[in-house]
Amino acid sequence: MNIFSYFRPVIVATLSPVWGNSIAAGPLAAFRDVNRLVVVSLPQGRAAEKVAAAWFLHRVKIDERDLKIIDASEGAQRVATGVRLSPEQIIALRQQFKLAAGELRPVFILVGKDGGEKARQDGTLDLENWFALIDQMPTRRQEIQNQRKKSD
């Protein structure tokens, strides 16, 4: 994996307002077929610290599964390690995933490389549960097989 492929989603998400509609429709189009996503919507408070700690603790497993965190919280960015989209993209993302305004509990949505919602958690982020779910997905199984072939 070269350095451009690691930063590509961040670059595209940053430049997409400039490019307008030249990128496929939807705020997550830049990540399709590249990353699995955890879309988060956090209320104000300490929830962001817990998410950041969980993300740091599981860094290796997260990288193995091509996971990125997308901060779709209302207002200011709450997850420092998360990709922050433009305000327009956040509105579209919140509508797409039916995230209510003024939520009192954190919401976490697992999005597959195909762009579809795979799972949703309210309250506490359980990454281990999602790692097991991801590892059962056909795309992930193919990735594991390809990694084994490269190491042989």
ABEGO torsion letter per residue (X at the ends): XBAAAAAAAAAAAAAAAAAEAABBBEAAAAABGABBBBBBBBBBEAAAAAAAAAAAAAAAAAAAAGBBBBBABBEBBABAABBBBBAAAAAAAAAAAGBBBGBABBBBBBBBAAGBBABBBBGBBBAAAAAAAAAABAAAAAAAAAAAAAAX
